Amino acid sequence: MISPRSLSFRLVAWYAGVLTVTFLLLGGLTFVLMRHYLEANLLDTQARRARQIAATLVAHTSAAREQALRGEVENLYSPEINDRFIRITRADGRLVYVSGAPRSADFDPSQVPPSPASSARGATRKVRLASSALLIGSADASAADGTRYRVEVGTSAAPAGDTLTHVLVVLAVGLPVAVLVAVAGGFVLVQRALEPVARIAAKAEAISQHNLSERLPVVPSGDELERLSIALNHMISRLEEAIHGSKQFVADASHELRTPLTVMRGELESLAQDEQLGSETRETLGSVLEEVDRLGEIVESLFALSRLDAGEAHAEWVRFDLAELAATTAEQMSLLATDKDVRVDCDSAPGVIVEGDRARLKQVIVNLLDNAIKYTPGGGRVRLAVRREAGFAILEVADDGVGIPAEALPHVFKRFYRVDGSRSREQGGAGLGLAIVKSICSAHGAEVEVVSTPGKGSRFRVRQPLAADAAGG
């Protein structure tokens, strides 16, 4: 279903609205013009017929032959049979002849008012009667003896009204059909016109920092879409250069910092062994050593992230059992948990075969377990589980710790992000552990998510595809 907020819907809606208004105006104009044409044509016909009677009959008569004139009009024009109105009057207003009621009974000749004395020669008029309208044309004539007469010939407007009714029915039926057909065609055209936009949007959604070398499709249409695609591709190129420079800087900086930090650590450890130092100096050196160690961990994490961003995780992929790796890692981490009086339980059935960098995926397990142990109070429990599920390997780490506030959940995998309060600087870490987990998972085509309730604990879940030949086993 098309969303009412979509561009295609709005374009089609505007197109349909404008087209409907245009068709209505065109239909109304057609109706008005046709009515005017039909009435004008009938009035012109009556005027010509009135002039014909005046020229052929009235002009050759006289006051003494008015009785014969009435018979000639009846014989030649048969107004009652032909549904016509004919009336001949003298200039002094005396009625010489008036036709009878027509066969169709559309009008009553006796109700037709006299022609205005001021009307011009050859005038036409429309007379509205009780039951219908009458279109009348008139002509003046002089008889052989000089007597002046006025001839009026008319016909009912009902036939023209019937024709207009048929036209109105055709318009009422045809216009909606025409609008529907036009709107359907417009919808198809809009969809085809916006199809390149959909392809560009789909490709843009697929581009991330890991595949910035890809570009949006360029539509060779010579219009705004082509210029937009080219402009966006230029923007992506600039972003690629900027991000590549940033990653390179982090990689170079972290690499260069490793050596001086190692030297500093060694020098400080040697200095701390000097027996001549006082206790306060030793405490200060110990504090400095802790900060150097912490800084070293940050540098190592940054170096690991830079290598992951560069695609290093794909270099050493092998097949291995994730359940077995989880079991051995949990056993190694249990020593750290014991120091905090935290129990680590592992539930992993063997045979969960995946493909990837074994060392990096072990780092995922280590970071998740370390995070869970760090924020679980003494006497708590950390649970590690690995299982197969619909072609995927599922790794879960759950704890009974302090949990994560709901507003912080969307940000926990960001670099250098730390939750205030319990997840403070004093508890160690620089906010890079979960960022490394996210990067490793992304490099392996895996998804990682977290569910947490403050005061009740957290559960991290990694979902990774099984190896090709193990997925159906």
Buried (B, 14 or more C-beta within 10 A) or exposed (E): EEEEEEEBBBBBEEBBEEBBEEBEEEBEEEBEEBBEEBBEEBBEBBBEBBBBBBEEBBEEBEBEBBEEBBEBBBEEBBBBEEBBBBBBBBEEEEEBBBBEBBEEEBBBBEEBEEBEEEBEEBBBBEBEBEEBBBBBBBBBBEBEEEBEBBBBBBBBBBBBBEEBEEBBEEBEEEBEEBBEEBBEEBBEEBBEBBEBBEBBEEBEEEBEEBEBEBBBEBBEEEEEBBEBBBEBBEEBEEEBEEEBEEBEEBBEEBBEBEEEBEEBBEEBEEBBEEEEBEEEEBEEBEEBBEEBBBBBBBBBBBBBBBBBBBEBBEEEBEEBBBBBBBBEBBEBBBEBBEEBEBBBEBBBEEBBBBBBBBEBBBBBBBBBBBBBBBBBEEEBBBBBBBBBEEEBBBBBBBBBBBBBBEEBBEEBBEBEBBBEEBBEEEEBBBBBBBBBBBBBBBBBEBBBEBBBEBEEBBBBBBBBBBBEEBBEE
